[in-house]
Amino acid sequence: MLNLEKLNREAFQTQLLTWYDENKRDLPWRNTQDPYHIWVSEIMLQQTRVETVIPYFEDFIERFPTLDALAEADEEDVLKAWEGLGYYSRARNLQAAVREVKESYGGVVPNHEEDIATLKGVGPYTAGAILSIAYGKPVPAVDGNVMRVLSRVLLVYDDISKVKTRKMFESAVRKLIPNNAASNFNQALMELGATVCTPKSPGCLLCPVRSECRSFYEGVQAELPVKAKKKRPKLVPIAVAVLENANGQFLITKRPNEGLLANLWEFPNCEVDSKQQSKKQLEQFFKKSWGIHVDFKEKIFEFEHIFSHLIWELDVYRGTLHTELIETEEVQLVGIDDFERYPFSVTHKKIIRRLAE
């Protein structure tokens, strides 16, 4: 349990809220209290930069302006709107949760912690953000920015990657958050972490709560927060097939409805033992899985795509499809101008751009 006795709570609250009121960024989701819109923004902002999210948020809300609109939308349309934003499970979980809200709560986003926490993809942070920003509830919304700020202000050396540390900070925020300014207080903590109390080279001389920051006075702000190092991402070599038939159509396939990049479209591909074996194993993949022989004579290019836990090393080969294939819901032959109708991952969008060039 954190000891807050050394913190002047009233001064901390006043300084933080005054600074936020004068310096907060003009962001589209800050111009509404619609819990659905705030929910969408918070899901998009997970592991994604604000500058990247803004145009996606505006386009998404234009396409699906209400909770009902998203609940009733076709999943492929939702994934298309999310295309390029990454972490596609966020979009699928959001739509599943929105449908649950429509079915179980009459289309109204619940305003109680015990209810909202049961929705798919809604963790403690997202629940707290929606409840405090949309409904003004004094509920903590503790993300990485907030933990960084509080670890420095309160001089906490506990590893912020551990659940018990996050819960410790949530408990602290419950004691610090003013009942009449929950929305601004939570957003101010996030804003301070995003713009001033940054991971590297924090702007301490510009910090509105510097007078309350114990790590600043001890000169250890650069050492905090403490976070365990992540494991090195796994390298996965992948061979990709860009196959074109006599009609100028390309073969694309749909990924399974579970797992990484679920339900997105892509060019056929397979994991290989090594980059040196990629061409040979890609040909074997088509013979074994598709029952057809393809001779890949040309490697178009190679590149890497980095996920949080793995790195794809992609070799992209081009070949000619001589065999007629029956199209299904998971297998399509499409012209280059038809790619826009299908949701692709960033990885395969790169391949499409190379084809267009």
C-alpha positions in Angstrom: 0.0 0.0 0.0 1.3 3.4 -0.9 1.8 6.0 1.7 0.3 9.3 0.5 1.0 11.3 3.7 4.0 13.1 2.2 1.8 14.3 -0.7 -0.1 17.5 -0.4 -3.2 16.2 -2.1 -5.0 19.5 -2.5 -2.0 21.2 -4.0 -1.4 18.2 -6.3 -5.1 18.2 -7.5 -5.2 22.0 -8.0 -1.9 22.2 -9.9 -2.7 19.3 -12.1 -6.3 20.4 -13.0 -5.2 24.0 -13.6 -2.4 22.9 -15.9 -4.8 20.6 -17.8 -7.4 23.2 -18.3 -4.8 25.5 -19.8 -2.7 23.0 -21.8 -4.8 20.1 -22.9 -4.6 19.1 -26.5 -7.7 19.5 -28.7 -8.6 15.9 -29.5 -11.8 14.9 -31.2 -12.9 12.5 -28.4 -12.6 15.3 -25.9 -15.4 17.2 -27.5 -18.0 14.6 -26.5 -19.3 12.8 -23.4 -21.0 10.1 -25.5 -19.8 6.9 -23.8 -19.8 5.0 -27.0 -17.5 7.5 -28.7 -15.2 7.6 -25.7 -15.2 3.8 -25.6 -14.1 3.7 -29.3 -11.3 6.2 -28.7 -9.9 4.3 -25.7 -9.8 1.0 -27.6 -8.1 2.6 -30.5 -5.6 4.4 -28.3 -4.4 1.1 -26.8 -0.7 0.7 -27.9 -1.3 3.3 -30.7 -0.1 6.9 -30.9 -2.6 9.7 -30.7 -1.5 11.1 -34.0 -2.3 7.8 -35.7 -5.6 7.4 -34.0 -7.2 10.7 -34.8 -8.0 10.1 -38.5 -9.1 6.5 -37.8 -11.4 7.7 -35.0 -13.0 10.4 -37.1 -13.6 8.0 -40.0 -14.8 5.2 -37.8 -17.4 7.4 -36.0 -18.5 8.7 -39.4 -19.1 5.1 -40.6 -20.6 3.9 -37.3 -21.9 7.0 -35.6 -23.9 5.1 -33.0 -23.6 2.0 -30.9 -26.4 0.4 -32.8 -24.7 1.2 -36.1 -21.6 -0.7 -35.0 -23.6 -3.6 -33.5 -25.5 -4.1 -36.8 -22.5 -3.7 -39.1 -20.9 -6.5 -41.0 -17.6 -7.6 -39.4 -15.7 -7.3 -42.6 -16.8 -3.6 -42.9 -15.6 -3.0 -39.4 -12.2 -4.6 -40.1 -11.9 -2.6 -43.3 -12.4 0.6 -41.2 -9.8 -0.6 -38.8 -7.4 -1.6 -41.6 -3.8 -0.4 -40.9 -4.5 0.4 -37.2 -3.3 -3.0 -36.1 -4.2 -5.2 -33.2 -7.4 -6.2 -35.0 -8.7 -8.2 -32.0 -9.6 -4.8 -30.5 -12.1 -4.2 -33.3 -13.6 -7.7 -33.1 -13.9 -7.5 -29.3 -15.3 -4.0 -29.5 -18.1 -5.1 -31.8 -18.8 -8.2 -29.7 -19.1 -6.0 -26.6 -21.2 -3.4 -28.3 -23.6 -6.2 -29.4 -23.8 -7.4 -25.8 -24.6 -3.8 -24.6 -27.4 -3.7 -27.2 -28.8 -7.0 -26.2 -28.3 -6.9 -22.4 -28.4 -3.1 -21.6 -30.8 -1.7 -24.1 -28.1 -0.1 -26.1 -26.9 2.0 -23.2 -23.3 1.6 -22.1 -23.5 0.5 -18.4 -22.3 3.1 -15.8 -21.4 0.7 -13.0 -18.0 -0.9 -12.6 -19.3 -4.4 -12.0 -21.3 -4.3 -15.3 -18.9 -2.6 -17.7 -16.0 -4.8 -16.5 -17.8 -7.9 -17.9 -17.8 -6.7 -21.5 -15.4 -8.3 -23.9 -12.1 -6.4 -24.3 -12.9 -4.0 -21.5 -10.2 -4.1 -18.8 -9.8 -2.0 -15.7 -8.3 0.9 -17.5 -10.9 1.1 -20.3 -13.7 0.7 -17.8 -12.3 3.5 -15.6 -11.8 5.8 -18.6 -15.4 5.4 -19.8 -16.9 5.7 -16.3 -14.9 8.8 -15.3 -14.9 10.6 -18.7 -18.4 9.9 -19.9 -20.2 9.5 -16.6 -18.0 11.6 -14.2 -17.6 8.6 -11.8 -14.6 8.8 -9.4 -13.0 5.6 -10.8 -9.3 5.2 -11.6 -8.1 4.9 -15.2 -4.5 3.7 -14.8 -2.5 3.3 -18.0 1.2 3.4 -18.6 1.3 7.2 -18.6 -0.5 7.4 -15.2 1.8 4.8 -13.7 4.9 6.7 -14.9 3.7 9.9 -13.4 2.7 8.4 -10.1 5.9 6.3 -9.8 7.9 9.5 -10.1 5.7 11.7 -7.9 5.4 9.1 -5.2 8.9 7.6 -5.6 7.8 4.0 -6.3 10.3 1.4 -7.4 7.9 -1.5 -7.8 7.9 -3.1 -11.3 5.0 -1.5 -13.2 4.7 -4.5 -15.4 3.2 -6.5 -12.5 -0.5 -6.6 -11.9 -0.1 -5.9 -8.1 1.7 -2.6 -8.9 -1.1 -1.4 -11.2 -3.6 -2.3 -8.5 -1.6 -0.3 -6.0 -1.7 2.7 -8.3 -5.4 2.3 -8.8 -5.9 2.3 -5.0 -3.8 5.5 -4.8 -5.9 7.2 -7.6 -9.1 6.4 -5.8 -7.8 8.4 -2.8 -6.5 11.3 -5.0 -9.3 11.7 -7.5 -11.7 14.6 -6.7 -15.4 13.5 -6.8 -16.4 16.7 -8.7 -13.6 16.5 -11.4 -13.0 12.8 -12.1 -13.0 13.2 -15.8 -10.5 16.0 -15.9 -8.3 14.5 -13.2 -7.9 11.2 -15.0 -7.3 12.9 -18.3 -4.9 15.3 -16.8 -2.8 12.4 -15.4 -2.7 10.8 -18.8 -2.0 14.1 -20.6 0.9 14.9 -18.2 2.5 11.5 -18.9 2.0 11.8 -22.6 3.4 15.3 -23.0 5.6 16.3 -20.1 6.4 13.3 -17.8 7.6 11.3 -20.8 9.6 8.0 -20.7 12.9 9.6 -21.7 14.0 13.2 -20.9 11.0 14.2 -18.8 10.2 17.9 -18.9 10.5 18.5 -15.2 11.0 22.3 -15.5 7.6 22.5 -17.2 5.8 20.1 -14.9 2.9 21.6 -12.9 3.3 19.1 -10.0 7.1 19.4 -9.7 6.7 20.8 -6.2 5.1 17.5 -5.2 7.4 15.1 -7.1 9.7 13.2 -4.7 11.8 11.7 -7.5 12.6 15.2 -8.9 13.9 16.3 -5.5 16.0 13.2 -5.1 17.2 13.5 -8.7 16.1 10.0 -9.8 13.3 10.8 -12.1 15.2 9.2 -15.1 15.4 5.9 -13.2 11.6 5.6 -12.9 9.4 3.8 -13.6 10.9 0.4 -13.1 9.8 -2.1 -15.7 11.0 -5.6 -16.4 12.6 -6.0 -19.9 10.5 -7.8 -22.4 11.6 -11.1 -24.0 13.2 -10.7 -27.4 10.6 -11.2 -30.2 10.6 -14.5 -32.0 11.8 -14.5 -35.6 9.4 -16.2 -38.0 10.5 -16.6 -41.7 7.4 -16.6 -44.0 7.1 -17.2 -47.7 4.3 -15.3 -49.5 2.8 -16.2 -52.9 1.5 -13.5 -55.3 -0.2 -15.6 -57.9 -1.8 -14.0 -61.0 -4.0 -15.9 -63.5 -4.5 -15.3 -67.2 -7.3 -12.9 -66.5 -5.1 -10.6 -64.4 -6.7 -11.8 -61.1 -4.8 -12.4 -57.9 -5.4 -15.2 -55.5 -6.2 -14.1 -51.9 -7.3 -16.1 -48.9 -9.0 -15.3 -45.6 -7.4 -16.0 -42.3 -9.1 -18.2 -39.7 -11.7 -16.5 -37.5 -9.5 -16.9 -34.4 -5.9 -16.0 -33.6 -3.5 -13.4 -35.0 -5.1 -11.1 -37.7 -8.3 -13.2 -37.6 -10.7 -12.8 -40.6 -8.3 -10.5 -42.5 -7.5 -11.2 -46.2 -4.0 -11.9 -47.4 -1.9 -13.5 -50.1 -1.3 -17.3 -49.5 1.7 -17.8 -47.3 3.4 -20.3 -45.1 6.0 -20.4 -42.4 9.3 -21.9 -43.5 12.3 -23.3 -41.8 14.7 -20.6 -43.1 14.8 -17.9 -45.7 17.2 -20.1 -47.8 14.4 -22.7 -48.0 11.5 -20.2 -48.6 11.0 -20.8 -52.4 11.2 -24.5 -52.2 8.9 -24.8 -49.2 6.4 -22.4 -50.7 6.2 -24.7 -53.8 5.8 -27.7 -51.5 3.1 -25.9 -49.6 1.0 -25.4 -52.7 1.5 -29.0 -53.8 0.5 -30.4 -50.4 -2.2 -28.0 -49.4 -3.7 -26.9 -52.7 -2.8 -29.9 -54.9 -1.3 -27.7 -57.6 2.2 -27.1 -58.9 3.5 -23.5 -59.0 6.9 -22.5 -60.2 8.0 -19.3 -58.4 10.7 -17.8 -60.6 10.8 -14.2 -59.2 11.2 -12.9 -55.7 9.5 -9.5 -55.7 11.0 -8.2 -52.5 11.6 -9.0 -48.8 10.8 -7.1 -45.7 10.1 -7.4 -42.0 7.0 -6.8 -40.0 7.3 -6.4 -36.2 4.6 -7.4 -33.8 5.0 -7.0 -30.0 5.9 -10.7 -29.5 7.3 -11.8 -32.9 8.9 -10.6 -36.1 7.8 -11.8 -39.5 10.6 -12.1 -42.0 8.7 -12.1 -45.3 10.0 -13.3 -48.7 7.5 -12.4 -51.4 7.4 -14.5 -54.6 5.5 -13.9 -57.8 4.1 -16.7 -60.0 1.5 -17.6 -62.5 -1.7 -19.5 -61.6 -2.4 -22.0 -64.4 -5.0 -24.0 -62.5 -8.7 -23.0 -62.3 -9.8 -22.7 -58.7 -13.3 -22.7 -57.2 -13.9 -19.5 -55.3 -15.4 -19.7 -51.7 -16.0 -17.4 -48.8 -12.3 -18.0 -47.8 -10.7 -18.0 -51.3 -11.1 -15.3 -53.9 -9.7 -14.3 -57.3 -9.7 -10.5 -57.5 -8.3 -7.8 -59.8 -5.9 -5.3 -58.5 -8.6 -2.6 -58.5 -10.8 -4.8 -56.2 -8.3 -5.0 -53.3 -9.9 -2.0 -51.7 -13.1 -4.0 -51.0 -11.2 -6.4 -48.7 -9.6 -5.7 -45.3 -5.9 -6.6 -45.3 -3.3 -6.3 -42.6 -0.5 -3.7 -42.9 1.8 -6.5 -44.0 -0.1 -7.4 -47.1 -1.1 -3.8 -47.8 2.6 -3.3 -48.4 2.6 -6.1 -51.0 -0.5 -4.5 -52.7 1.3 -1.1 -52.9 4.3 -2.8 -54.5 2.0 -4.5 -57.0 0.4 -1.2 -57.8 3.8 0.4 -58.4 
